Amino acid sequence: MRLGSRDWRRPYGRALVVAGLAFLPWAASRPAAESAMWPIGRFEYRVSGKIRPLVLFWIERENVGRASITWICNADGWDGVELLVGSDPARAMGVNRWGYYREERRGGHARIFVPD
């Protein structure tokens, strides 16, 4: 059967129109999707690490990872901050740790995202 043939439209056409009309009130009542957040400022940092295996001395490494803080906003009035911190296992003696935090706020409301 061709898609545009009358044979296809007869059994399925009415059902599709009815299903489409039933869907319209639900779709109209849904809120519009939130606009995307975009960066308005960003700072980059180098991470240094220190380990104290015994009370007598420290083992110290410079530039073992990176960190960034990004300020974000959107047209709906939300603004916020993102923090990303991570280590490079090749520079940090095999330690590979990453962390991410995001907070968005608008007036008295806030949303926080912290992955497990």
N, CA, C and O atoms as CSV, one atom per row, in Angstrom:
chain,resi,resn,atom,element,x,y,z
A,1,MET,N,N,0.828,-1.185,0.000
A,1,MET,CA,C,0.000,0.000,0.000
A,1,MET,C,C,0.867,1.240,0.000
A,1,MET,O,O,1.839,1.336,0.750
A,2,ARG,N,N,0.511,2.176,-0.837
A,2,ARG,CA,C,1.197,3.461,-0.848
A,2,ARG,C,C,0.650,4.324,0.272
A,2,ARG,O,O,-0.502,4.173,0.677
A,3,LEU,N,N,1.468,5.220,0.765
A,3,LEU,CA,C,1.062,6.081,1.866
A,3,LEU,C,C,-0.060,7.031,1.462
A,3,LEU,O,O,-0.919,7.348,2.285
A,4,GLY,N,N,-0.070,7.496,0.204
A,4,GLY,CA,C,-1.074,8.451,-0.228
A,4,GLY,C,C,-2.322,7.816,-0.835
A,4,GLY,O,O,-3.218,8.535,-1.278
A,5,SER,N,N,-2.400,6.510,-0.864
A,5,SER,CA,C,-3.549,5.873,-1.498
A,5,SER,C,C,-4.779,5.930,-0.602
A,5,SER,O,O,-4.667,6.051,0.618
A,6,ARG,N,N,-5.947,5.843,-1.219
A,6,ARG,CA,C,-7.199,5.857,-0.464
A,6,ARG,C,C,-7.334,4.617,0.408
A,6,ARG,O,O,-7.958,4.679,1.467
A,7,ASP,N,N,-6.766,3.498,-0.011
A,7,ASP,CA,C,-6.862,2.267,0.777
A,7,ASP,C,C,-6.205,2.445,2.146
A,7,ASP,O,O,-6.689,1.905,3.141
A,8,TRP,N,N,-5.120,3.190,2.200
A,8,TRP,CA,C,-4.431,3.406,3.470
A,8,TRP,C,C,-5.212,4.375,4.346
A,8,TRP,O,O,-5.281,4.185,5.560
A,9,ARG,N,N,-5.802,5.410,3.754
A,9,ARG,CA,C,-6.476,6.442,4.529
A,9,ARG,C,C,-7.786,5.965,5.134
A,9,ARG,O,O,-8.180,6.464,6.189
A,10,ARG,N,N,-8.457,5.045,4.525
A,10,ARG,CA,C,-9.773,4.636,5.024
A,10,ARG,C,C,-9.717,4.035,6.422
A,10,ARG,O,O,-10.366,4.558,7.327
A,11,PRO,N,N,-8.965,2.953,6.633
A,11,PRO,CA,C,-9.025,2.362,7.974
A,11,PRO,C,C,-8.278,3.172,9.032
A,11,PRO,O,O,-8.679,3.174,10.196
A,12,TYR,N,N,-7.215,3.850,8.654
A,12,TYR,CA,C,-6.373,4.508,9.655
A,12,TYR,C,C,-6.589,6.010,9.744
A,12,TYR,O,O,-6.317,6.608,10.785
A,13,GLY,N,N,-7.061,6.619,8.698
A,13,GLY,CA,C,-7.175,8.074,8.654
A,13,GLY,C,C,-8.057,8.641,9.740
A,13,GLY,O,O,-7.663,9.590,10.417
A,14,ARG,N,N,-9.246,8.085,9.925
A,14,ARG,CA,C,-10.156,8.606,10.959
A,14,ARG,C,C,-9.581,8.427,12.362
A,14,ARG,O,O,-9.704,9.309,13.211
A,15,ALA,N,N,-8.952,7.278,12.593
A,15,ALA,CA,C,-8.369,7.036,13.921
A,15,ALA,C,C,-7.243,8.026,14.204
A,15,ALA,O,O,-7.116,8.512,15.327
A,16,LEU,N,N,-6.427,8.329,13.199
A,16,LEU,CA,C,-5.335,9.283,13.396
A,16,LEU,C,C,-5.856,10.689,13.647
A,16,LEU,O,O,-5.309,11.406,14.485
A,17,VAL,N,N,-6.892,11.093,12.946
A,17,VAL,CA,C,-7.467,12.420,13.154
A,17,VAL,C,C,-8.057,12.533,14.545
A,17,VAL,O,O,-7.858,13.547,15.215
A,18,VAL,N,N,-8.777,11.519,14.996
A,18,VAL,CA,C,-9.372,11.539,16.337
A,18,VAL,C,C,-8.281,11.570,17.404
A,18,VAL,O,O,-8.389,12.313,18.380
A,19,ALA,N,N,-7.226,10.761,17.223
A,19,ALA,CA,C,-6.126,10.757,18.194
A,19,ALA,C,C,-5.420,12.109,18.210
A,19,ALA,O,O,-5.033,12.589,19.275
A,20,GLY,N,N,-5.249,12.729,17.047
A,20,GLY,CA,C,-4.605,14.039,16.973
A,20,GLY,C,C,-5.424,15.117,17.646
A,20,GLY,O,O,-4.874,15.970,18.343
A,21,LEU,N,N,-6.744,15.091,17.447
A,21,LEU,CA,C,-7.606,16.084,18.084
A,21,LEU,C,C,-7.663,15.892,19.595
A,21,LEU,O,O,-7.774,16.866,20.340
A,22,ALA,N,N,-7.588,14.655,20.048
A,22,ALA,CA,C,-7.584,14.396,21.485
A,22,ALA,C,C,-6.283,14.880,22.127
A,22,ALA,O,O,-6.269,15.236,23.305
A,23,PHE,N,N,-5.200,14.895,21.367
A,23,PHE,CA,C,-3.894,15.297,21.875
A,23,PHE,C,C,-3.759,16.815,21.978
A,23,PHE,O,O,-2.997,17.298,22.815
A,24,LEU,N,N,-4.475,17.583,21.151
A,24,LEU,CA,C,-4.302,19.038,21.096
A,24,LEU,C,C,-4.533,19.762,22.416
A,24,LEU,O,O,-3.714,20.614,22.758
A,25,PRO,N,N,-5.588,19.489,23.184
A,25,PRO,CA,C,-5.748,20.224,24.457
A,25,PRO,C,C,-4.605,19.962,25.424
A,25,PRO,O,O,-4.182,20.871,26.138
A,26,TRP,N,N,-4.102,18.739,25.460
A,26,TRP,CA,C,-2.992,18.407,26.357
A,26,TRP,C,C,-1.730,19.153,25.935
A,26,TRP,O,O,-1.008,19.676,26.784
A,27,ALA,N,N,-1.461,19.206,24.640
A,27,ALA,CA,C,-0.259,19.881,24.155
A,27,ALA,C,C,-0.342,21.383,24.396
A,27,ALA,O,O,0.674,22.009,24.699
A,28,ALA,N,N,-1.516,21.971,24.271
A,28,ALA,CA,C,-1.660,23.415,24.473
A,28,ALA,C,C,-1.512,23.794,25.941
A,28,ALA,O,O,-1.100,24.915,26.240
A,29,SER,N,N,-1.838,22.887,26.872
A,29,SER,CA,C,-1.764,23.210,28.284
A,29,SER,C,C,-0.368,23.032,28.872
A,29,SER,O,O,-0.115,23.464,29.996
A,30,ARG,N,N,0.545,22.398,28.126
A,30,ARG,CA,C,1.904,22.190,28.628
A,30,ARG,C,C,2.685,23.499,28.591
A,30,ARG,O,O,2.547,24.259,27.633
A,31,PRO,N,N,3.507,23.788,29.611
A,31,PRO,CA,C,4.304,25.017,29.579
A,31,PRO,C,C,5.373,24.932,28.498
A,31,PRO,O,O,5.815,23.843,28.133
A,32,ALA,N,N,5.775,26.066,28.002
A,32,ALA,CA,C,6.839,26.107,26.993
A,32,ALA,C,C,8.145,25.621,27.606
A,32,ALA,O,O,8.380,25.791,28.802
A,33,ALA,N,N,8.982,25.021,26.788
A,33,ALA,CA,C,10.271,24.520,27.271
A,33,ALA,C,C,11.131,25.682,27.762
A,33,ALA,O,O,11.105,26.775,27.197
A,34,GLU,N,N,11.894,25.422,28.826
A,34,GLU,CA,C,12.761,26.455,29.369
A,34,GLU,C,C,13.878,26.758,28.379
A,34,GLU,O,O,14.382,25.865,27.697
A,35,SER,N,N,14.250,28.008,28.313
A,35,SER,CA,C,15.323,28.361,27.395
A,35,SER,C,C,16.654,27.902,27.970
A,35,SER,O,O,16.816,27.766,29.182
A,36,ALA,N,N,17.584,27.671,27.087
A,36,ALA,CA,C,18.891,27.153,27.482
A,36,ALA,C,C,19.682,28.212,28.244
A,36,ALA,O,O,19.514,29.412,28.028
A,37,MET,N,N,20.535,27.746,29.128
A,37,MET,CA,C,21.417,28.644,29.870
A,37,MET,C,C,22.683,28.876,29.037
A,37,MET,O,O,23.177,27.954,28.390
A,38,TRP,N,N,23.206,30.109,29.054
A,38,TRP,CA,C,24.439,30.393,28.347
A,38,TRP,C,C,25.423,31.058,29.291
A,38,TRP,O,O,25.021,31.733,30.238
A,39,PRO,N,N,26.723,30.867,29.035
A,39,PRO,CA,C,27.736,31.428,29.941
A,39,PRO,C,C,27.879,32.927,29.769
A,39,PRO,O,O,27.828,33.449,28.656
A,40,ILE,N,N,28.060,33.619,30.905
A,40,ILE,CA,C,28.318,35.063,30.861
A,40,ILE,C,C,29.683,35.402,31.447
A,40,ILE,O,O,30.147,36.534,31.316
A,41,GLY,N,N,30.323,34.445,32.085
A,41,GLY,CA,C,31.659,34.648,32.632
A,41,GLY,C,C,32.267,33.305,33.000
A,41,GLY,O,O,31.556,32.371,33.370
A,42,ARG,N,N,33.595,33.214,32.895
A,42,ARG,CA,C,34.255,31.931,33.190
A,42,ARG,C,C,35.664,32.189,33.718
A,42,ARG,O,O,36.389,33.042,33.205
A,43,PHE,N,N,36.033,31.441,34.745
A,43,PHE,CA,C,37.379,31.494,35.294
A,43,PHE,C,C,37.958,30.081,35.276
A,43,PHE,O,O,37.267,29.120,35.617
A,44,GLU,N,N,39.211,29.955,34.882
A,44,GLU,CA,C,39.915,28.672,34.829
A,44,GLU,C,C,41.002,28.659,35.909
A,44,GLU,O,O,41.649,29.675,36.165
A,45,TYR,N,N,41.190,27.506,36.530
A,45,TYR,CA,C,42.179,27.353,37.602
A,45,TYR,C,C,43.004,26.091,37.377
A,45,TYR,O,O,42.548,25.148,36.731
A,46,ARG,N,N,44.223,26.083,37.917
A,46,ARG,CA,C,45.049,24.876,37.978
A,46,ARG,C,C,44.930,24.312,39.382
A,46,ARG,O,O,44.845,25.058,40.357
A,47,VAL,N,N,44.923,22.986,39.478
A,47,VAL,CA,C,44.781,22.320,40.773
A,47,VAL,C,C,46.140,21.786,41.212
A,47,VAL,O,O,46.853,21.162,40.426
A,48,SER,N,N,46.492,22.032,42.466
A,48,SER,CA,C,47.712,21.485,43.067
A,48,SER,C,C,47.310,20.494,44.151
A,48,SER,O,O,46.251,20.634,44.764
A,49,GLY,N,N,48.148,19.502,44.384
A,49,GLY,CA,C,47.822,18.486,45.379
A,49,GLY,C,C,48.927,18.293,46.394
A,49,GLY,O,O,50.111,18.406,46.076
A,50,LYS,N,N,48.527,18.001,47.619
A,50,LYS,CA,C,49.469,17.714,48.699
A,50,LYS,C,C,49.005,16.470,49.441
A,50,LYS,O,O,47.814,16.296,49.700
A,51,ILE,N,N,49.954,15.609,49.778
A,51,ILE,CA,C,49.673,14.405,50.575
A,51,ILE,C,C,50.654,14.400,51.740
A,51,ILE,O,O,51.832,14.714,51.573
A,52,ARG,N,N,50.161,14.041,52.918
A,52,ARG,CA,C,51.021,13.959,54.094
A,52,ARG,C,C,51.006,12.511,54.591
A,52,ARG,O,O,50.199,12.155,55.450
A,53,PRO,N,N,51.910,11.667,54.043
A,53,PRO,CA,C,51.900,10.258,54.439
A,53,PRO,C,C,52.355,10.033,55.885
A,53,PRO,O,O,51.868,9.124,56.557
A,54,LEU,N,N,53.270,10.845,56.348
A,54,LEU,CA,C,53.733,10.790,57.744
A,54,LEU,C,C,53.663,12.195,58.318
A,54,LEU,O,O,53.523,13.168,57.577
A,55,VAL,N,N,53.759,12.300,59.604
A,55,VAL,CA,C,53.672,13.596,60.264
A,55,VAL,C,C,54.875,14.476,59.920
A,55,VAL,O,O,54.790,15.697,60.051
A,56,LEU,N,N,55.972,13.899,59.491
A,56,LEU,CA,C,57.207,14.648,59.293
A,56,LEU,C,C,57.304,15.393,57.971
A,56,LEU,O,O,58.006,16.403,57.914
A,57,PHE,N,N,56.634,14.950,56.892
A,57,PHE,CA,C,56.847,15.606,55.593
A,57,PHE,C,C,55.590,15.556,54.713
A,57,PHE,O,O,54.649,14.806,54.973
A,58,TRP,N,N,55.617,16.386,53.662
A,58,TRP,CA,C,54.536,16.466,52.672
A,58,TRP,C,C,55.061,16.039,51.308
A,58,TRP,O,O,56.222,16.293,50.986
A,59,ILE,N,N,54.225,15.398,50.509
A,59,ILE,CA,C,54.507,15.166,49.097
A,59,ILE,C,C,53.596,16.118,48.329
A,59,ILE,O,O,52.381,16.137,48.530
A,60,GLU,N,N,54.205,16.908,47.446
A,60,GLU,CA,C,53.457,17.982,46.800
A,60,GLU,C,C,53.634,17.919,45.281
A,60,GLU,O,O,54.738,17.679,44.791
A,61,ARG,N,N,52.553,18.135,44.546
A,61,ARG,CA,C,52.603,18.195,43.080
A,61,ARG,C,C,51.842,19.436,42.614
A,61,ARG,O,O,50.775,19.755,43.138
A,62,GLU,N,N,52.396,20.123,41.634
A,62,GLU,CA,C,51.745,21.291,41.039
A,62,GLU,C,C,51.050,20.874,39.745
A,62,GLU,O,O,51.484,19.935,39.077
A,63,ASN,N,N,49.982,21.568,39.397
A,63,ASN,CA,C,49.279,21.391,38.138
A,63,ASN,C,C,48.846,19.930,37.908
A,63,ASN,O,O,49.183,19.335,36.885
A,64,VAL,N,N,48.105,19.367,38.857
A,64,VAL,CA,C,47.643,17.983,38.729
A,64,VAL,C,C,46.228,17.890,38.160
A,64,VAL,O,O,45.700,16.792,37.989
A,65,GLY,N,N,45.619,19.025,37.869
A,65,GLY,CA,C,44.271,19.011,37.313
A,65,GLY,C,C,43.803,20.401,36.973
A,65,GLY,O,O,44.570,21.364,37.010
A,66,ARG,N,N,42.535,20.492,36.644
A,66,ARG,CA,C,41.926,21.764,36.251
A,66,ARG,C,C,40.616,21.978,36.988
A,66,ARG,O,O,39.978,21.031,37.449
A,67,ALA,N,N,40.228,23.248,37.089
A,67,ALA,CA,C,38.932,23.615,37.655
A,67,ALA,C,C,38.402,24.812,36.878
A,67,ALA,O,O,39.172,25.637,36.385
A,68,SER,N,N,37.086,24.897,36.774
A,68,SER,CA,C,36.485,26.060,36.130
A,68,SER,C,C,35.207,26.442,36.856
A,68,SER,O,O,34.442,25.590,37.308
A,69,ILE,N,N,35.000,27.737,36.954
A,69,ILE,CA,C,33.761,28.293,37.496
A,69,ILE,C,C,33.134,29.106,36.382
A,69,ILE,O,O,33.776,29.993,35.818
A,70,THR,N,N,31.871,28.806,36.060
A,70,THR,CA,C,31.167,29.480,34.968
A,70,THR,C,C,29.884,30.086,35.498
A,70,THR,O,O,29.083,29.399,36.133
A,71,TRP,N,N,29.683,31.383,35.239
A,71,TRP,CA,C,28.423,32.035,35.575
A,71,TRP,C,C,27.509,31.930,34.373
A,71,TRP,O,O,27.932,32.188,33.246
A,72,ILE,N,N,26.252,31.550,34.600
A,72,ILE,CA,C,25.315,31.297,33.511
A,72,ILE,C,C,24.023,32.078,33.729
A,72,ILE,O,O,23.703,32.457,34.855
A,73,CYS,N,N,23.277,32.318,32.642
A,73,CYS,CA,C,21.974,32.972,32.736
A,73,CYS,C,C,21.141,32.592,31.522
A,73,CYS,O,O,21.656,32.012,30.567
A,74,ASN,N,N,19.842,32.922,31.558
A,74,ASN,CA,C,18.971,32.738,30.399
A,74,ASN,C,C,17.973,33.876,30.319
A,74,ASN,O,O,17.937,34.742,31.193
A,75,ALA,N,N,17.170,33.873,29.280
A,75,ALA,CA,C,16.228,34.967,29.037
A,75,ALA,C,C,15.038,34.954,29.989
A,75,ALA,O,O,14.334,35.957,30.100
A,76,ASP,N,N,14.797,33.836,30.683
A,76,ASP,CA,C,13.664,33.732,31.599
A,76,ASP,C,C,13.957,34.325,32.974
A,76,ASP,O,O,13.090,34.298,33.847
A,77,GLY,N,N,15.149,34.857,33.186
A,77,GLY,CA,C,15.486,35.461,34.466
A,77,GLY,C,C,16.252,34.556,35.411
A,77,GLY,O,O,16.579,34.969,36.524
A,78,TRP,N,N,16.549,33.328,34.993
A,78,TRP,CA,C,17.350,32.430,35.824
A,78,TRP,C,C,18.820,32.784,35.655
A,78,TRP,O,O,19.261,33.097,34.549
A,79,ASP,N,N,19.581,32.737,36.744
A,79,ASP,CA,C,21.027,32.837,36.663
A,79,ASP,C,C,21.618,31.805,37.597
A,79,ASP,O,O,20.909,31.247,38.434
A,80,GLY,N,N,22.911,31.542,37.465
A,80,GLY,CA,C,23.490,30.505,38.304
A,80,GLY,C,C,24.981,30.380,38.114
A,80,GLY,O,O,25.632,31.228,37.505
A,81,VAL,N,N,25.502,29.293,38.656
A,81,VAL,CA,C,26.939,29.033,38.623
A,81,VAL,C,C,27.155,27.530,38.413
A,81,VAL,O,O,26.394,26.705,38.919
A,82,GLU,N,N,28.200,27.194,37.661
A,82,GLU,CA,C,28.639,25.814,37.472
A,82,GLU,C,C,30.075,25.706,37.955
A,82,GLU,O,O,30.892,26.588,37.692
A,83,LEU,N,N,30.380,24.633,38.657
A,83,LEU,CA,C,31.737,24.363,39.133
A,83,LEU,C,C,32.135,22.982,38.653
A,83,LEU,O,O,31.427,22.008,38.908
A,84,LEU,N,N,33.266,22.884,37.957
A,84,LEU,CA,C,33.800,21.606,37.482
A,84,LEU,C,C,35.247,21.514,37.926
A,84,LEU,O,O,36.053,22.392,37.617
A,85,VAL,N,N,35.579,20.453,38.651
A,85,VAL,CA,C,36.928,20.242,39.172
A,85,VAL,C,C,37.345,18.824,38.834
A,85,VAL,O,O,36.561,17.890,38.999
A,86,GLY,N,N,38.585,18.652,38.357
A,86,GLY,CA,C,39.051,17.307,38.033
A,86,GLY,C,C,40.553,17.190,38.076
A,86,GLY,O,O,41.275,18.180,37.952
A,87,SER,N,N,41.017,15.967,38.252
A,87,SER,CA,C,42.450,15.702,38.279
A,87,SER,C,C,42.841,14.842,37.078
A,87,SER,O,O,42.030,14.083,36.548
A,88,ASP,N,N,44.082,14.976,36.669
A,88,ASP,CA,C,44.638,14.192,35.575
A,88,ASP,C,C,45.431,13.041,36.184
A,88,ASP,O,O,46.417,13.286,36.878
A,89,PRO,N,N,45.027,11.779,35.944
A,89,PRO,CA,C,45.721,10.659,36.590
A,89,PRO,C,C,47.200,10.559,36.213
A,89,PRO,O,O,47.995,10.047,37.001
A,90,ALA,N,N,47.585,11.032,35.038
A,90,ALA,CA,C,48.992,10.988,34.646
A,90,ALA,C,C,49.833,11.938,35.500
A,90,ALA,O,O,51.020,11.684,35.706
A,91,ARG,N,N,49.252,13.007,35.992
A,91,ARG,CA,C,49.981,13.986,36.799
A,91,ARG,C,C,49.768,13.810,38.291
A,91,ARG,O,O,50.587,14.268,39.088
A,92,ALA,N,N,48.674,13.149,38.689
A,92,ALA,CA,C,48.315,13.053,40.109
A,92,ALA,C,C,48.564,11.662,40.682
A,92,ALA,O,O,47.807,11.204,41.538
A,93,MET,N,N,49.591,10.999,40.231
A,93,MET,CA,C,49.975,9.671,40.741
A,93,MET,C,C,48.815,8.673,40.686
A,93,MET,O,O,48.593,7.927,41.639
A,94,GLY,N,N,48.077,8.658,39.576
A,94,GLY,CA,C,47.008,7.682,39.385
A,94,GLY,C,C,45.665,8.070,39.967
A,94,GLY,O,O,44.700,7.324,39.803
A,95,VAL,N,N,45.562,9.203,40.638
A,95,VAL,CA,C,44.291,9.623,41.225
A,95,VAL,C,C,43.450,10.306,40.136
A,95,VAL,O,O,43.908,11.252,39.496
A,96,ASN,N,N,42.231,9.827,39.933
A,96,ASN,CA,C,41.340,10.403,38.930
A,96,ASN,C,C,40.032,10.752,39.617
A,96,ASN,O,O,39.153,9.900,39.741
A,97,ARG,N,N,39.893,11.987,40.062
A,97,ARG,CA,C,38.702,12.452,40.770
A,97,ARG,C,C,38.095,13.631,40.030
A,97,ARG,O,O,38.802,14.543,39.603
A,98,TRP,N,N,36.777,13.601,39.883
A,98,TRP,CA,C,36.059,14.691,39.221
A,98,TRP,C,C,34.864,15.080,40.065
A,98,TRP,O,O,34.266,14.239,40.736
A,99,GLY,N,N,34.521,16.352,40.029
A,99,GLY,CA,C,33.350,16.841,40.733
A,99,GLY,C,C,32.642,17.898,39.901
A,99,GLY,O,O,33.282,18.683,39.200
A,100,TYR,N,N,31.297,17.912,39.987
A,100,TYR,CA,C,30.498,18.883,39.242
A,100,TYR,C,C,29.369,19.365,40.135
A,100,TYR,O,O,28.752,18.575,40.850
A,101,TYR,N,N,29.098,20.664,40.092
A,101,TYR,CA,C,28.029,21.263,40.879
A,101,TYR,C,C,27.390,22.352,40.029
A,101,TYR,O,O,28.094,23.126,39.381
A,102,ARG,N,N,26.061,22.419,40.028
A,102,ARG,CA,C,25.349,23.464,39.287
A,102,ARG,C,C,24.206,23.978,40.138
A,102,ARG,O,O,23.416,23.203,40.677
A,103,GLU,N,N,24.128,25.294,40.250
A,103,GLU,CA,C,23.044,25.929,40.984
A,103,GLU,C,C,22.440,27.008,40.116
A,103,GLU,O,O,23.153,27.836,39.549
A,104,GLU,N,N,21.108,26.995,40.012
A,104,GLU,CA,C,20.382,28.016,39.265
A,104,GLU,C,C,19.412,28.683,40.222
A,104,GLU,O,O,18.818,28.016,41.069
A,105,ARG,N,N,19.247,29.984,40.099
A,105,ARG,CA,C,18.339,30.692,40.997
A,105,ARG,C,C,17.564,31.759,40.237
A,105,ARG,O,O,18.018,32.306,39.232
A,106,ARG,N,N,16.379,32.028,40.761
A,106,ARG,CA,C,15.519,33.075,40.215
A,106,ARG,C,C,14.637,33.562,41.344
A,106,ARG,O,O,13.801,32.807,41.840
A,107,GLY,N,N,14.803,34.793,41.757
A,107,GLY,CA,C,14.030,35.321,42.872
A,107,GLY,C,C,14.310,34.495,44.127
A,107,GLY,O,O,15.461,34.351,44.539
A,108,GLY,N,N,13.251,33.955,44.728
A,108,GLY,CA,C,13.395,33.147,45.922
A,108,GLY,C,C,13.497,31.656,45.660
A,108,GLY,O,O,13.501,30.867,46.605
A,109,HIS,N,N,13.578,31.249,44.395
A,109,HIS,CA,C,13.639,29.835,44.034
A,109,HIS,C,C,15.046,29.458,43.590
A,109,HIS,O,O,15.756,30.262,42.986
A,110,ALA,N,N,15.438,28.227,43.897
A,110,ALA,CA,C,16.753,27.731,43.473
A,110,ALA,C,C,16.630,26.272,43.076
A,110,ALA,O,O,15.820,25.525,43.625
A,111,ARG,N,N,17.459,25.878,42.105
A,111,ARG,CA,C,17.566,24.487,41.682
A,111,ARG,C,C,19.027,24.107,41.777
A,111,ARG,O,O,19.900,24.844,41.320
A,112,ILE,N,N,19.292,22.956,42.372
A,112,ILE,CA,C,20.672,22.494,42.549
A,112,ILE,C,C,20.823,21.126,41.904
A,112,ILE,O,O,19.973,20.253,42.082
A,113,PHE,N,N,21.903,20.939,41.155
A,113,PHE,CA,C,22.211,19.660,40.533
A,113,PHE,C,C,23.592,19.237,40.998
A,113,PHE,O,O,24.580,19.926,40.746
A,114,VAL,N,N,23.656,18.100,41.680
A,114,VAL,CA,C,24.918,17.510,42.106
A,114,VAL,C,C,24.837,16.023,41.754
A,114,VAL,O,O,24.048,15.301,42.363
A,115,PRO,N,N,25.633,15.542,40.782
A,115,PRO,CA,C,25.565,14.110,40.421
A,115,PRO,C,C,26.121,13.245,41.528
A,115,PRO,O,O,26.919,13.695,42.350
A,116,ASP,N,N,25.691,12.002,41.537
A,116,ASP,CA,C,26.175,11.035,42.550
A,116,ASP,C,C,27.573,10.595,42.247
A,116,ASP,O,O,28.141,9.789,42.984
